Amino acid sequence: MSERDPTTEYTLWRSPEELNGSAAGNLREFADGAWRPPGWANRREFLALVGASAALAGLTGCSDRPDEEKIVPYVRQPEQVVPGNPLMFATAMPLGGYGRGVLVESHEGRPTKVEGNPDHPSSPGGGSDVFMQASILQLYDPDRSKSVTRAGQPSHWGAFASELRRRIDAKRAAGGAGIAILTGIVTSPSLGARINEVRRLFPKATWHQYEPSARVNTAAGAVAAFGRAVNTVYQFERAKVIVSLDADFLSDDPLSVRYARHFANARRVRRGRTDASRLYVAESTLSLAGSMADRRIPVRPAVVERVAWKLASLVGVANAPGEEPTGDAEVEGFVAAAAADLRKNPGACVVVAGEAQPPAVHALAHAINQQLGSVGKTVVYTEPVEVRPDDVTASLKELVASMEAGRVDVLLILGGNPAHASPGDVAFKAALERMTTARDTSGELAHFTAHLGLYDDETSYLCQWHVPEAHYLETWGDVRAPDGTASVIQPLISPLFGGRSAGEVLAVLTAQGDISPYEAVRDHWRRQATGGDFEQWWATALRRGTIEGTAAKPVQVAPAKLPAKTALIVALGTVDVVIRLDWAVWDGSFANLTWMQELPRPFTKLVWDNAALMSPRTAGRLNVNDGDVVKLTAGEVTVEAPAMILPGLPDETITVHLGYGRTRAGSVATAGAGEWGRRGFDAYPLRRGSSPWHTAGANVTKTGATWRLVTTRNHHAMEALRGLEHGRVTEERLKPDVVASPDDDVETKNRQLVRVVSLSRFAKDPNAVKELGGEAGRRVKLSLYPDSWDYSQGPQWGMSIDLQTCIGCNACVIACQAENNIATVGKQEVSRQREMHWIRIDSYFAGGVDRPSVYHQPVPCMHCENAPCEYVCPTGATTHSTQGLNEMTYNRCIGTRYCSNNCPYKVRRFNFFAFGYESSKGSTQLQKNPEVTVRTRGVMEKCSYCVQRINRTRIEVEKTVVELTEQARLAANDDERKRLNGQADARRFAVYEGLRTACEQACPTAAIVFGDIREPRSQVSMLKAQPHDYTLLDELTTRPRTSYLARFTNATGDGGEGAA
Amino acid sequence: MPETVGVHIPPVMESGHTYASVTDHIDGIVLRRRWTWVWLAAFGFTFALVMLLTTAIGWLIVRGIGVWGVDIPVAWGFAIINFVWWIGIGHAGTFISAMLLLMRQDWRTSINRFAEAMTLFAVACAGLFPLLHLGRIKFFYWLVPYPNTMWLWPQFRSALVWDVFAVSTYGLVSLIFWYVGLIPDLATLRDRATGRRRRVIYGILAMGWRGASRHWTRYQTAYLLLAGLAAPLVISVHSIVGMDFASAQLPGWHTTIFPPYFVAGAIFSGFAMVLSLAIPMRAAFGLQGFITIRHLDNCAKLMLVNGLIVAYGYLAEAYMGWYSGNAYESYVNLNRMHGPYAPAYWVMMTCNVLVPQLLWFKWVRRNVPTLFLLAFLVNVGMWTERYVIIITSLHRDFLPSSWGMYYPTFWDLATLVGTIGLFLCFFLLFCRFLPVISIFEMRELVHSTAGGTRPPPTMEPKHAH
């Protein structure tokens, strides 16, 4: 034994022997044979190896998984796998416990893209949201935990299972007392059955649910109104009038993708169809629904209840007390108009209470809906879809109480990150830490705590054990959509990092440790199946992505009970903190995804941070500007947050978003050093268990510190608005020179980027939109030059974007990023305006400075027929295709960047660094779409109209249509020839109509339509023929292929934009 | 004549010089002058800047164009500003040697040599930038039409391709013109050099010049022809550089006045640089006898004229912005005057429009330190002009959603300062190794200044000596 002490002396050693010095002399640096030259094999050895390789190659088909688990692709069968052609599989994505139907694109067994499943009730038309789109990146996140750990040290599943079994067995005699299971909201039938099985075996074990996104107020509101748990599903398609009481049904709802689609369907304006639904929004922040409102009032959170009472009394809800005037003429006017509209449309209207509002408002909304006869029409009540509808806050509090009382001995946290995401007044974190570190008299750890999670996060840090969780694309399972429809979750790939599902952990408890998740799910549904061929039933369920007949049954409800009336208390001199899930990182679970961090949030366009959002007047009162750090104090909690000014927020409210301030997330989400390392602030401490979305009576003060906030918003955007200067109110009305409306005095120097017309004017004068830009009466061609290209042959691609239905949800941005391998660049590079998104959503504000109208405008490449980028490129790297595409040839690009300078729409993106390679580290490379090049450093890129999809479709058309045309040519007679030609034509039309770009496919509202503009029957042609179709910067004669449909205002009296 | 006009016009050369004294004085700088610490210090300093430039270029190549401040929307930054600035400076040389030669302006003789050298060095500096600013520098040759199996040619509609032709032609013609002009003087150096190595080197460079009558005849013809060739290039190069911008449709670039206004601006800045170099040089090497107040006065007058054309250009831009009624054009002008880059605009207006008005006064034109300061300010102003044209037009164009800012980085500044170092470094070497003033052409002037009166314009063809 040498004198070396490995704990005090820093020595490198390769084996214990070397460390001890005993065998050091025998250790050789290189293995035997390493000295031989690389070409060591002689002819015989080489041939032997070749033979063996060939023979063994067949074994690669063997899997180390115990048995073959067949996953069934959507529509096409697996035997049709053609190398190079992706397959689509239907599955479901659980988010906050509720399922969203998805289709997953798989390239030779490698999932690369997630789309909405059009056959699933949560995503009609196949729309999706940012979370569905980004979940594919989460699958490949290299920071996901990769190993079972015990006290931070690598361990393995067997050790975990046997330790758990030992602990459980000790509890068996006591009926499982001391065992606690904490899950998220469980809607999974098979997991529910498994939990019930555990509880049957261990009757005294407790099961708790906690979910930061849980809709506790909604549930409590239903209980308050009807005396029982009831699930509410809205049918916005049938509503002519919608009143939202702080409800953002377009983005902040498990069914928001469907709601957005239905909302848009009732809102589209076409020639001769001007009966769009009208949306009233009273809200305490600025939401997507608010941005779409025809009439909107921003109010402090408590005022919404006043609005609800007033509305109830005005629509004649029985027993609703006559509401005293609020003293606020604007609120009065809003309520009067909304009530009048509601009364005019009984049964075709709906009042939606937001989750952020207390149960009383929900109860009132139920009463109003009943009074107006909307139940069964626009509002449908069903049985709850959760396995056990819990008040999750109460459930978590109960668990914490048990933990603090020492009643919990074995704690299994299955999914979620409650140590980070619990409300500020629920001391879960401290209780967990005490429990994990407690030692018994013998000095052993007294309790057993384990966390199953995707990441080694704040919660796993405080647990003894951590088990990597399988991503939903890696394991079998099932889940219910918020309308009750169940889906089987089928994996697209084996667990990349050996993750386990919650069911697998519970199987240890039920002593079914050997059952695979696949068998578990199948067994569950085999027991549910009602006769018939189970295999066929199973295959159908997998293929469709939904299980038929599982939607929750509608229920009849009693007349809603009115809540007790409370006095309106707005503590003067304090501010309301309005808490919301983040638009991108959500409750924090998407925080480690670069796509999500770099997603410009709606309105603020903020990236890589969250902020304390406040109105210009509040900011003026506090004397703060964007990036000034403010201190938010609520009770004993103090949080420091960077301020950011957002017009349209109610004064004296601060909106904060959850999910930031992570201390132990992956390399992306965890704050690093320096001003660029900052990753927002943790807003959870501001949350109250009793009121998760609103903390009243807070104080806000300026600290004097600053925080570098990075936005992609026209960096210094506000200077584009007259009325605001550096965020400060200078005039009462915001007058951007980009929004043009004939209802306003149109300024001569208006850029007319967003054209807004009142519906009534449009009904009378359909040319109103075109008249704005002078295109209506134009007979001469603007350009003196002849057309450069012949656009008379083949399909000619074009796009139409409907500003009336674009809700600004960002789904297209992430979808494009996933489809086109778009790099992320990091906070610092975004601050230097080098973000790479091919499609961006521009937001413009106009109107009263306190309640401006907000307009979203998605801007992809315009694919100008007369493209300014093309003629300036010295190498001809950007050229026009015969089908009207403006194409980038990356290989030919030398990066002069002149094209970007000359692009009036600034849609071109440049690889200033090797963004493509730098942002695809490790396993994220697997996400890349193999049909799209990853661009190298120094090359320009931009929207290609998803040319890879176009080409795939073109090949598809050529395969079938060419054959039919050939048959027609050889046909025996004219009738036959005509028939075959007609068939070919119909086929061509159908295939080209089915072609969708990534943004179009992801758009939940079908605001983006792409197709052949030469084909008069195509949807895009019909949209472009609409009288309210216009192009951006028409006067430049760029002749964009992407055009816009105008936005409409539809307030009562058609006073023009907004409420004012 | 001076008496009749009643104005004293300084001579183009100090009186009293003989053929021998002219030769002696000028070639003495090269052949007999000692190494001075001033020269060595200046050379050391400029060489350090050259090292900075190579570091900046190295880092640029290693890391990529992102080390500069360019972004979207401002995809062109310092590189193009510097390019246009240097190319502009390079205009004075050819203007002096070719245009003034053709116009028989004998005062050009004292300054044409170093002005041409300055042109070459400026073009060398300018030529760096279009290459460096490429995203993929290794493929710069794709800008050149070379035969290849794929039949891929540059895109001839792009002004950047015209630029390649214009700048490379200009560089080549300037080099030949300068070199041809040097040959008789190289022969003089060869003949008068003492060391063998010098004799050999200058001998090779002199290409066997013996000063025979036939040599002189051929020489005069060639020189005139080259001047005829170079003169249109003075106009064409910067016109095409102007078209780099004018052919875009960006408000602030899309202006028909650009080509002439760029040419005037180029000559403006070129003369400013001639003065900036001539004033210290004549002091350092005692050349006041050859580069007289008359030269400085004439350069100043040319600066004034070109400065007025430039001012007219600014006025026309602003007027057209207003007169067009075009929202974007008028916004660009307002943004230049009041936007975040307004200081640059006002610096430009001060240096390029206001300050040159002082040149109306003779005492300013003939006060050497004032003139030096003024020329320096014009150089600053002309750099700022390019900054204003490029940055303020790009940073706020059509869609306010894509507006942005441009902030240069350390590497941007290093590259600018580095090329200034390179330029001065070349110039210092030139002063040391080649005659800064054309010896033989100065000798032509000796007979006319011998009497100390103003020489009549030399209208007769030049004679062989």
Chai-1 contact restraints between the chains, C-beta under 6 A:
chainA,res_idxA,chainB,res_idxB,connection_type,confidence,min_distance_angstrom,max_distance_angstrom,comment,restraint_id
A,N714,B,P400,contact,1.0,0.0,6.0,A-B,restraint_1
A,N714,B,S401,contact,1.0,0.0,6.0,A-B,restraint_2
A,N714,B,W403,contact,1.0,0.0,6.0,A-B,restraint_3
A,H715,B,G404,contact,1.0,0.0,6.0,A-B,restraint_4
A,H715,B,M405,contact,1.0,0.0,6.0,A-B,restraint_5
A,A720,B,P400,contact,1.0,0.0,6.0,A-B,restraint_6
A,V738,B,P400,contact,1.0,0.0,6.0,A-B,restraint_7
A,K749,B,A327,contact,1.0,0.0,6.0,A-B,restraint_8
A,R832,B,D71,contact,1.0,0.0,6.0,A-B,restraint_9
A,Q833,B,D71,contact,1.0,0.0,6.0,A-B,restraint_10
A,Q833,B,I72,contact,1.0,0.0,6.0,A-B,restraint_11
A,Q833,B,G404,contact,1.0,0.0,6.0,A-B,restraint_12
A,R834,B,D71,contact,1.0,0.0,6.0,A-B,restraint_13
A,D842,B,S401,contact,1.0,0.0,6.0,A-B,restraint_14
A,P868,B,Q249,contact,1.0,0.0,6.0,A-B,restraint_15
A,Y871,B,R157,contact,1.0,0.0,6.0,A-B,restraint_16
A,V872,B,S158,contact,1.0,0.0,6.0,A-B,restraint_17
A,C873,B,Q155,contact,1.0,0.0,6.0,A-B,restraint_18
A,C873,B,S158,contact,1.0,0.0,6.0,A-B,restraint_19
A,P874,B,L143,contact,1.0,0.0,6.0,A-B,restraint_20
A,P874,B,P154,contact,1.0,0.0,6.0,A-B,restraint_21
A,P874,B,Q155,contact,1.0,0.0,6.0,A-B,restraint_22
A,P874,B,S158,contact,1.0,0.0,6.0,A-B,restraint_23
A,P874,B,L160,contact,1.0,0.0,6.0,A-B,restraint_24
A,P874,B,V161,contact,1.0,0.0,6.0,A-B,restraint_25
A,T875,B,W142,contact,1.0,0.0,6.0,A-B,restraint_26
A,G876,B,Q155,contact,1.0,0.0,6.0,A-B,restraint_27
A,I894,B,L134,contact,1.0,0.0,6.0,A-B,restraint_28
A,I894,B,R136,contact,1.0,0.0,6.0,A-B,restraint_29
A,I894,B,F139,contact,1.0,0.0,6.0,A-B,restraint_30
A,I894,B,W142,contact,1.0,0.0,6.0,A-B,restraint_31
A,G895,B,L134,contact,1.0,0.0,6.0,A-B,restraint_32
A,G895,B,G135,contact,1.0,0.0,6.0,A-B,restraint_33
A,G895,B,R136,contact,1.0,0.0,6.0,A-B,restraint_34
A,T896,B,L160,contact,1.0,0.0,6.0,A-B,restraint_35
A,R897,B,A75,contact,1.0,0.0,6.0,A-B,restraint_36
A,S900,B,I72,contact,1.0,0.0,6.0,A-B,restraint_37
A,S900,B,A75,contact,1.0,0.0,6.0,A-B,restraint_38
A,N901,B,A75,contact,1.0,0.0,6.0,A-B,restraint_39
A,N901,B,L394,contact,1.0,0.0,6.0,A-B,restraint_40
A,N902,B,A248,contact,1.0,0.0,6.0,A-B,restraint_41
A,P904,B,F398,contact,1.0,0.0,6.0,A-B,restraint_42
A,K906,B,P73,contact,1.0,0.0,6.0,A-B,restraint_43
A,K906,B,S402,contact,1.0,0.0,6.0,A-B,restraint_44
A,F912,B,I65,contact,1.0,0.0,6.0,A-B,restraint_45
A,F912,B,G66,contact,1.0,0.0,6.0,A-B,restraint_46
A,F913,B,G64,contact,1.0,0.0,6.0,A-B,restraint_47
A,F913,B,G66,contact,1.0,0.0,6.0,A-B,restraint_48
A,R937,B,G64,contact,1.0,0.0,6.0,A-B,restraint_49
A,G938,B,G135,contact,1.0,0.0,6.0,A-B,restraint_50
A,G938,B,R136,contact,1.0,0.0,6.0,A-B,restraint_51
A,L1033,B,F398,contact,1.0,0.0,6.0,A-B,restraint_52
